[in-house]
Amino acid sequence: MLILNVWPEIDGGIFPVKREIGDRVGVWADVVREGHGVLQAVLKHRHETEARWSEVPMTLENPGLDRWRGEFTVERLGFHRYTIEAWEDAVATWQEGIRRKREAGLDVTADLEDRPPVERVDVTALGRELEVLVEPVRARFAAWYEMFPRSVGAFRDCEARLADIAAMGFDVVYLPPIHPIGRVNRKGRGNAPVAGPGDPGSPWAIADHMAVHPELGTMDDFDRFVRAAGELGLQVALDLAVQCAPDHVWVQQHPDWFHRRPDGTIRCAENPPKRYEDVYPLKLDGNRPLWEELLRVVLFWIGHGVRAFRVDNPHTKPLAFWAWLIREVKRRHPDVVFLAEAFTRPRLLEALAKLGFSQSYTYFTWRNTKAELSEYLSELTRPPLSEFLRGNLFANTPDILTPYLQEGGRPAFRVRLVLAATLSPLYGIYSGFELCENMAVPGTEEYLHSEKYEYRPRDWEAPGNIRADVARINAIRRQNPALQEYDNLRFLPADGEHILFYGKATPDGSNVILVAVNLDPHAAHETTVHVPVADLGLAEDEAYTVRDLLTDAAYAWRGSANYVRLDPAHQVAHVLRLER
Amino acid sequence: MLILNVWPEIDGGIFPVKREIGDRVGVWADVVREGHGVLQAVLKHRHETEARWSEVPMTLENPGLDRWRGEFTVERLGFHRYTIEAWEDAVATWQEGIRRKREAGLDVTADLEDRPPVERVDVTALGRELEVLVEPVRARFAAWYEMFPRSVGAFRDCEARLADIAAMGFDVVYLPPIHPIGRVNRKGRGNAPVAGPGDPGSPWAIADHMAVHPELGTMDDFDRFVRAAGELGLQVALDLAVQCAPDHVWVQQHPDWFHRRPDGTIRCAENPPKRYEDVYPLKLDGNRPLWEELLRVVLFWIGHGVRAFRVDNPHTKPLAFWAWLIREVKRRHPDVVFLAEAFTRPRLLEALAKLGFSQSYTYFTWRNTKAELSEYLSELTRPPLSEFLRGNLFANTPDILTPYLQEGGRPAFRVRLVLAATLSPLYGIYSGFELCENMAVPGTEEYLHSEKYEYRPRDWEAPGNIRADVARINAIRRQNPALQEYDNLRFLPADGEHILFYGKATPDGSNVILVAVNLDPHAAHETTVHVPVADLGLAEDEAYTVRDLLTDAAYAWRGSANYVRLDPAHQVAHVLRLER
C-alpha cells in the first residue's frame, strides 16, 4: 500500500501550511493498494503539545482516482501535526465479495464460514508528520497603518492620532524602530552622509534594541500608548531590524558579534556600491548567543504588549535564524504575527514565508496593469502559495512611492487603495498616503523630504485627502466576510484593458462582492463586465441588484454581460454587493 | 540556505526516474540563500555500486528565480544516485563587491585587504539521494509481437514464424506462459467450465513455473528457439503469472502458500462474481520464501536467455513484492525489462511504474476519438508521468478486441496500427491483428474462439492482411530517430474532429515527422493541418517538401496551413518526413 500525493504538503512536509483559528483543514491523499479489497483511511491530528492523536475517518472521494479526503478543525493556536494511516478492511472486503456473489446468484455458503477477523492489520502509515501553523484570524484579515510617532511628537502626543487611525478603520498601527538612534555616522536629511544639528537620524540606526528613544518618552509612555491603542481596537506592531548603530550597546559588550576588517575596524552594512555607514550588520551565522539575545528582545516587547513584528530586510539574515526565532516565539506566544519585508527575489520571499513568517510584503506595489495584477494576484492567492504565504498589500511604504502614484494624482491613490483593500484581506498604507503625498526625489521611488531622515508633521485635513475613502473601504471590509478571506479571489472577464473586474464570495455564497476598478487614473473608461451567473446560482437572463458599497447606489443588472463606466474624476471603482 | 523544487524527483525521491543508457540527465533546483553572496552548486552522481561521487558544476540558469541546472550522462545500466550541494563562494562574493565598488568609483583599499579564505565552507547538502534507473534503449524503443507458439506447433516448428515476425520488423516476441498446464479444473474452449478431451487449457493455469510444456518441446528446444530469435534480431519475452493451477508442484510442496477455507479446501482466484477455478492465487504478503522462489523462477528464465518479462495482472499482487523482485533482478541483470499488464485504476497503474516496471500497458486501447487520444497521450508522454512510466501501446491483446476494431474493418486496424506505432516508440500487436481478425463474443471484447483456450492455426497470407503495412511502419520507426523518443510527442492543430495531427522531432531538429491520421474508418475526410513553422525554423510562407514514408509520395507544402485528405479505403494516414 502506498499513500501518495498528500495535499496540503509543502516541499515534502519540511514546512508547515498556515491556517487561522477555527479553520477546517481539508487533507487529500491517494491511497493505492493492489487488489480489490475495501480500504479504510484515517486522518490523525494533534496539537504539538498533545501526546494523543485524534482520528478522523477519511472518505473515498474519487474511487476511480483512489482519492481520499478528511478534515479537522484547528481550535488552538500554534503548531498542529497531521498524518494518515490506511489499511484493508478485511471484514468489509469479505462482505462486499458476498454481496456481489449473491447479486450474481452464486452460492456463498463457503464464504460465510470464511469470515476474517475484525482487527486492523497491516496498517500502512504515511511515515511522516505534516504541520499546520495555526495563527490568529488577524494574521489573515487586518488593515495596517504605518506611522512615525516622532513626526507627531512623543508617545503622549499620539493619542489623538491613534483615535484618527482607529476612526479610519485600521486594525494595526505599525511603528518603525522606536529605539534610541545612534549619533556616530548619523544620516542627515535626504540621506545626507553627515547629519545637521537638528537632524533626528534614521530610526533604523538603532543604539539599543531594548529601550525607547528619549524623545518619544519612557517605557511607561510606550505601555500607555499600547494600552490607548488597544482601547481603540488597534494592535501595535513594532519594527524588528537586526542591525546596530556604531554606538549600539552591543558593539562594546559583544565585539565578536561584528565583522572586523584586518585593520580592526568594523565593517558597515553595504550592498555594493551602496554603503550604510550608520549601520553595522551582525554576524548571525551560527552565533547562538546573539540568537538568544534577539529572542530576548522580541520577548521583551511582547511583554510590553506588542503582538506583531514587521521584520526589516529579513532576506539578508540567515534563513535558519528566522526559522528558529519564529518557532521559539510561537511556542511561547502563538498569537504573535511576523510580517516579512521580503523585497527580494520570489523564491527567497517564498522561503521566508515557508520558514514561518505570517505575512509578507509582495510585488503588488509594482503591479499596475490589468495583466500584471490578475496574473500576480492569482499566483499569490492560489495554491501552492496561498497555503503558506499571506500577502500584505502595502500601497506605499517610506521606501516606495511608485511612479504610478507620483504621476497619477489623487485618482491614482484611490485606485491603489481600492485594489489593496479588496484584492487581499491584508493591506496597509504608510501615513501620507491618505493625503495623496506624491513628491519624490526625481528619478527615484524615494519620498522627497523622506520621513526616514526628518520630522514630517502633517495637516490631516489638507484639501484633497482621501481619508473618507479609507474609512469607507475599511468599513466595507469589516461588514463583508467575502473580503476577509484570502484564497477566494477570482478575476472575471471585462472587455478592454482599463477596467479590472474581480469577485470574492464566502464559501456558502451568502456574501458576494464584485469589484470593478478603472486602472487609468487619467481618463474615464467604459466596458462590459461578465458576471459568472451560473456559479452564483442565477439564471442566464435573471435580473438582480448590485449595490455599490462606496456610494450606496443600486444598479439593476441582468444576466452575465453588464455595463460599467468609471470616471476617475468622480469614482475610480465600484465595490458591488450582490443582492438577490 | 535551502535547496528546493528539485526536478526530476518523484514523490519526494522515494521512487527513481527512468532513463536509457547514454541519456543525459538534466537536474534542476532552486538554491535559495539570504543575502547578496555569489553561490556555487554542484550535482553529485554515482552508480550505486560506486563508492565515490562524481561532481558536475551546476549553472545559475535563471538568476531571478534562483534556478540552477546541471546534467550528467548515464553510461552504465542499473541504479544511479544523484544529489546536490551548494555553498557561498566567499572569494567570488568578495571579488564581485570590489568590482561593483570600482564601477561606482569607490575606494576599495580596505576591501582588498579583507580577502576571505578559498575553502568551501558552510556547504548545504540536499540531504537525500535521488535515483535514476538506467535501462537499455529497448526499454524505450521496441515493437512487440505476441504469439501463442502452440498454435504453430512445438518450438521447433516456430522458426519460420520467427523469420516472418522478424521480417515484419518486430524487436520482441512475447510468449504467453509456455509452462505445463494444469489438468484439474482445466477450462474448455470459449472459457467453458469443463474442458473437452482435446482442449489445451489456458496457458495461465500453470502447473510448473520452471518447466516447458511437453507439447512445446524440451528446455533444449526452448533454448534453440531463443537462439533462433536472437539470430533474427528478436528478443524473447516471457509471461510472468504469479499463480498456480490446482495441480501445480507448489500446492503439494508448500501448502501454506495457498489460502485455505475453514473446510480445508484451497480458495481459487476470484474477483466476485467471477471465479477462476483453474487458478489458485498465492499468499504473497510477507511470504519471503515464496518471494525467493519467484526470484529463482525469474533468474531461471534469464539464465535461458530471456531478457524481458510481461507480468500478468501485477496490480493484484503486493506492491512491495514487485519493488523487491525488480530491484533484486536489476541488481544482477540490469538489462532485463519488465512490462506491467496494469489494466487497473490510473494511480495503481502509475504506482507499478514508480516501483520499477520498465513499461506499462495503458488505456490507449480504449482511446479512439481525437480528444481522447490527444488528451491521454499528452498526459502519458509529458512530466511527471514520462519521468517514470513508458507506455507500451498494444493495439490488441488476447483479452481485448475493442468495438472500434470489431466494427471498423481493415481500415480500423490500419488506423490503430499507425497510431500505436507512431504515438509511442513502444507498441505491440497480438497475432491475428495483421490479419484483421475481428470476430468477438457478442457484447464483449473477447475474441470468438479465443486462442487462450484453443489452438488457432492461421493462414498468414489471407486476403486483406496488413502485413505489408506493419513491415513498412516498423521500417519507418527504425529509420527515423524522432519516432524512437518517448517524450517528444506534440499534438498539432487540424480543423475538424476526424483527422488527428501530431509531430515528433529529434532535439536537434534533424529528423521531423508529422503524422495525420483519419480516425474515421468508414469515410474520407479532409482538413487543414497547421504546421508549427516557426518552431521548425521555417519562414511563415516558406515552401518545403513533406515526404509520405508510407507511400513515398512527396507533397509541396507552404507555410503553416496545408491541405490533407485521407480516404480510409486507400490510405488512413500520412507519416510525413519534413525535407528542407
Interface residues (C-beta under 8 A of the other chain):
Chain A: M1 L2 L4 N5 D11 G12 G13 D30 V32 R33 E34 G35 H36 G64 L65 D66 E96 G97 I98 R100 K101 E103 A104 L106 A110 E113 D114 D122 R261 P262 D263 T265 R267 E270 N271 P272 P273 R275 D285 P314 H315 T316 K317 P318 L319 R345 P346 R347 L348 A351
Chain B: M1 L2 L4 N5 D11 G12 G13 D30 V32 R33 E34 G35 H36 G64 L65 D66 E96 G97 I98 R100 K101 E103 A104 L106 A110 E113 D114 D122 R261 P262 D263 T265 R267 E270 N271 P272 P273 R275 D285 P314 H315 T316 K317 P318 L319 R345 P346 R347 L348 A351
